[in-house]
């Protein structure tokens, strides 16, 4: 059976340095069920996260993001 990929957008309120952005992307990508994560090149306050919805939830992943940046919220759900 294949993956059921869903994605969501995270708005990050804090201004992150390029190094912090890379660290956050790496952290999110290392989470169970996440298949991809990337900061927007045009607006570094936005990160798209793709995940296997059979394995995890957007809310669960957001909780992990908030371990690194407290000012993070989902957009569009």
N, CA and C atoms as a LAMMPS dump frame, in Angstrom:
ITEM: TIMESTEP
0
ITEM: NUMBER OF ATOMS
231
ITEM: BOX BOUNDS ff ff ff
-5.0000000000000000e+02 5.0000000000000000e+02
-5.0000000000000000e+02 5.0000000000000000e+02
-5.0000000000000000e+02 5.0000000000000000e+02
ITEM: ATOMS id mol type element x y z
1 1 1 N 0.836 -1.172 0
2 1 2 C 0 0 0
3 1 3 C 0.891 1.248 0
4 2 1 N 0.485 2.292 -0.712
5 2 2 C 1.284 3.492 -0.841
6 2 3 C 1.061 4.487 0.281
7 3 1 N 1.87 5.521 0.238
8 3 2 C 1.738 6.605 1.209
9 3 3 C 0.541 7.481 0.848
10 4 1 N -0.064 8.061 1.831
11 4 2 C -1.12 9.054 1.633
12 4 3 C -0.536 10.391 2.079
13 5 1 N -0.037 11.139 1.116
14 5 2 C 0.68 12.365 1.416
15 5 3 C -0.284 13.541 1.548
16 6 1 N -0.139 14.251 2.637
17 6 2 C -0.857 15.5 2.888
18 6 3 C 0.197 16.557 3.181
19 7 1 N -0.199 17.805 3.07
20 7 2 C 0.751 18.858 3.438
21 7 3 C 0.013 20.005 4.103
22 8 1 N 0.784 20.832 4.758
23 8 2 C 0.221 22.014 5.4
24 8 3 C 1.29 23.091 5.466
25 9 1 N 0.841 24.299 5.684
26 9 2 C 1.726 25.457 5.746
27 9 3 C 1.832 25.917 7.193
28 10 1 N 3.052 26.191 7.612
29 10 2 C 3.312 26.696 8.955
30 10 3 C 3.782 28.14 8.836
31 11 1 N 3.16 29.015 9.591
32 11 2 C 3.635 30.4 9.684
33 11 3 C 4.476 30.506 10.941
34 12 1 N 5.701 30.978 10.774
35 12 2 C 6.633 31.135 11.887
36 12 3 C 6.763 32.621 12.169
37 13 1 N 6.361 33.012 13.355
38 13 2 C 6.332 34.428 13.715
39 13 3 C 7.726 35.005 13.927
40 14 1 N 8.635 34.195 14.435
41 14 2 C 9.972 34.69 14.742
42 14 3 C 10.809 34.843 13.472
43 15 1 N 11.725 35.804 13.5
44 15 2 C 12.682 35.948 12.411
45 15 3 C 13.831 34.982 12.679
46 16 1 N 14.03 34.04 11.76
47 16 2 C 15.091 33.057 11.921
48 16 3 C 16.235 33.374 10.979
49 17 1 N 17.445 33.172 11.448
50 17 2 C 18.615 33.331 10.584
51 17 3 C 18.611 32.191 9.564
52 18 1 N 19.363 32.308 8.479
53 18 2 C 19.442 31.202 7.524
54 18 3 C 19.882 29.888 8.172
55 19 1 N 20.792 29.967 9.127
56 19 2 C 21.241 28.759 9.826
57 19 3 C 20.115 28.155 10.65
58 20 1 N 19.353 29.008 11.338
59 20 2 C 18.22 28.523 12.128
60 20 3 C 17.134 27.924 11.238
61 21 1 N 16.937 28.502 10.062
62 21 2 C 15.966 27.953 9.117
63 21 3 C 16.377 26.541 8.701
64 22 1 N 17.647 26.368 8.367
65 22 2 C 18.15 25.041 7.972
66 22 3 C 18.018 24.039 9.112
67 23 1 N 18.34 24.473 10.326
68 23 2 C 18.219 23.586 11.488
69 23 3 C 16.762 23.176 11.711
70 24 1 N 15.829 24.12 11.543
71 24 2 C 14.425 23.809 11.718
72 24 3 C 13.949 22.833 10.641
73 25 1 N 14.331 23.079 9.394
74 25 2 C 13.967 22.163 8.312
75 25 3 C 14.488 20.757 8.604
76 26 1 N 15.739 20.651 8.999
77 26 2 C 16.331 19.346 9.309
78 26 3 C 15.592 18.666 10.457
79 27 1 N 15.265 19.445 11.49
80 27 2 C 14.539 18.899 12.637
81 27 3 C 13.181 18.352 12.202
82 28 1 N 12.446 19.127 11.419
83 28 2 C 11.111 18.699 10.989
84 28 3 C 11.215 17.474 10.085
85 29 1 N 12.167 17.474 9.16
86 29 2 C 12.332 16.322 8.268
87 29 3 C 12.665 15.048 9.023
88 30 1 N 13.281 15.172 10.196
89 30 2 C 13.679 13.993 10.963
90 30 3 C 12.523 13.402 11.784
91 31 1 N 11.373 14.06 11.778
92 31 2 C 10.239 13.591 12.58
93 31 3 C 9.561 12.397 11.903
94 32 1 N 9.054 11.468 12.705
95 32 2 C 8.317 10.344 12.13
96 32 3 C 7.157 10.854 11.274
97 33 1 N 6.926 10.205 10.168
98 33 2 C 5.808 10.472 9.254
99 33 3 C 6.059 11.639 8.303
100 34 1 N 7.044 12.496 8.56
101 34 2 C 7.326 13.633 7.678
102 34 3 C 8.129 13.132 6.477
103 35 1 N 7.684 13.51 5.282
104 35 2 C 8.391 13.123 4.063
105 35 3 C 9.11 14.301 3.412
106 36 1 N 8.817 15.524 3.866
107 36 2 C 9.507 16.689 3.333
108 36 3 C 9.113 17.946 4.085
109 37 1 N 10.047 18.894 4.129
110 37 2 C 9.792 20.191 4.756
111 37 3 C 10.728 21.208 4.128
112 38 1 N 10.217 22.402 3.883
113 38 2 C 11.059 23.437 3.295
114 38 3 C 10.516 24.822 3.553
115 39 1 N 11.439 25.726 3.84
116 39 2 C 11.098 27.127 4.03
117 39 3 C 10.867 27.762 2.662
118 40 1 N 9.969 28.714 2.617
119 40 2 C 9.713 29.447 1.379
120 40 3 C 10.911 30.32 1.04
121 41 1 N 11.419 30.225 -0.19
122 41 2 C 12.539 31.099 -0.554
123 41 3 C 12.134 32.57 -0.645
124 42 1 N 10.846 32.832 -0.882
125 42 2 C 10.378 34.217 -1.005
126 42 3 C 10.002 34.833 0.334
127 43 1 N 9.542 34.007 1.265
128 43 2 C 9.153 34.505 2.582
129 43 3 C 9.532 33.47 3.634
130 44 1 N 10.643 33.692 4.327
131 44 2 C 11.135 32.692 5.28
132 44 3 C 10.285 32.537 6.54
133 45 1 N 9.145 33.182 6.586
134 45 2 C 8.228 32.973 7.707
135 45 3 C 7.276 31.811 7.434
136 46 1 N 7.37 31.224 6.223
137 46 2 C 6.482 30.128 5.85
138 46 3 C 7.274 28.864 5.557
139 47 1 N 6.788 27.751 6.084
140 47 2 C 7.39 26.452 5.821
141 47 3 C 6.279 25.482 5.43
142 48 1 N 6.486 24.765 4.338
143 48 2 C 5.566 23.718 3.914
144 48 3 C 6.072 22.39 4.457
145 49 1 N 5.154 21.613 5.001
146 49 2 C 5.495 20.295 5.546
147 49 3 C 4.61 19.262 4.857
148 50 1 N 5.224 18.227 4.297
149 50 2 C 4.498 17.104 3.71
150 50 3 C 4.691 15.893 4.612
151 51 1 N 3.605 15.133 4.804
152 51 2 C 3.673 14.004 5.731
153 51 3 C 2.729 12.891 5.276
154 52 1 N 2.965 11.697 5.782
155 52 2 C 2.105 10.551 5.516
156 52 3 C 0.935 10.611 6.495
157 53 1 N -0.247 10.901 5.995
158 53 2 C -1.407 11.08 6.872
159 53 3 C -1.912 9.759 7.459
160 54 1 N -1.431 8.634 6.976
161 54 2 C -1.765 7.355 7.607
162 54 3 C -0.921 7.118 8.857
163 55 1 N 0.141 7.889 8.972
164 55 2 C 1.121 7.69 10.043
165 55 3 C 1.013 8.75 11.135
166 56 1 N 0.746 9.98 10.76
167 56 2 C 0.736 11.066 11.731
168 56 3 C -0.26 12.141 11.36
169 57 1 N -0.292 13.197 12.177
170 57 2 C -1.226 14.306 11.951
171 57 3 C -0.474 15.63 11.863
172 58 1 N -1.097 16.574 11.205
173 58 2 C -0.513 17.912 11.113
174 58 3 C -0.375 18.528 12.506
175 59 1 N -1.364 18.312 13.361
176 59 2 C -1.308 18.879 14.711
177 59 3 C -0.146 18.286 15.513
178 60 1 N 0.097 17.003 15.344
179 60 2 C 1.223 16.371 16.031
180 60 3 C 2.559 16.913 15.558
181 61 1 N 2.673 17.124 14.254
182 61 2 C 3.913 17.668 13.698
183 61 3 C 4.086 19.114 14.152
184 62 1 N 3.005 19.89 14.144
185 62 2 C 3.085 21.274 14.606
186 62 3 C 3.555 21.336 16.055
187 63 1 N 3.1 20.425 16.881
188 63 2 C 3.547 20.399 18.276
189 63 3 C 5.059 20.232 18.349
190 64 1 N 5.624 19.41 17.473
191 64 2 C 7.081 19.232 17.446
192 64 3 C 7.777 20.501 16.952
193 65 1 N 7.204 21.174 15.941
194 65 2 C 7.77 22.442 15.452
195 65 3 C 7.828 23.451 16.591
196 66 1 N 6.781 23.473 17.406
197 66 2 C 6.708 24.427 18.519
198 66 3 C 7.728 24.129 19.614
199 67 1 N 8.333 22.963 19.581
200 67 2 C 9.44 22.686 20.502
201 67 3 C 10.654 23.531 20.139
202 68 1 N 10.75 23.919 18.879
203 68 2 C 11.889 24.712 18.405
204 68 3 C 11.56 26.18 18.249
205 69 1 N 10.348 26.491 17.792
206 69 2 C 9.92 27.886 17.629
207 69 3 C 8.526 28.011 18.245
208 70 1 N 8.418 28.818 19.259
209 70 2 C 7.155 28.909 19.987
210 70 3 C 6.084 29.625 19.177
211 71 1 N 6.48 30.547 18.328
212 71 2 C 5.525 31.292 17.528
213 71 3 C 5.279 30.649 16.186
214 72 1 N 4.617 29.498 16.183
215 72 2 C 4.309 28.794 14.94
216 72 3 C 2.843 28.398 14.942
217 73 1 N 2.201 28.554 13.776
218 73 2 C 0.808 28.156 13.655
219 73 3 C 0.547 27.621 12.253
220 74 1 N -0.446 26.747 12.149
221 74 2 C -0.864 26.219 10.862
222 74 3 C -1.713 27.238 10.151
223 75 1 N -1.599 27.236 8.83
224 75 2 C -2.422 28.119 8.008
225 75 3 C -3.211 27.234 7.054
226 76 1 N -4.471 27.552 6.886
227 76 2 C -5.282 26.898 5.881
228 76 3 C -5.979 25.634 6.325
229 77 1 N -5.993 25.33 7.62
230 77 2 C -6.715 24.15 8.079
231 77 3 C -7.912 24.561 8.892
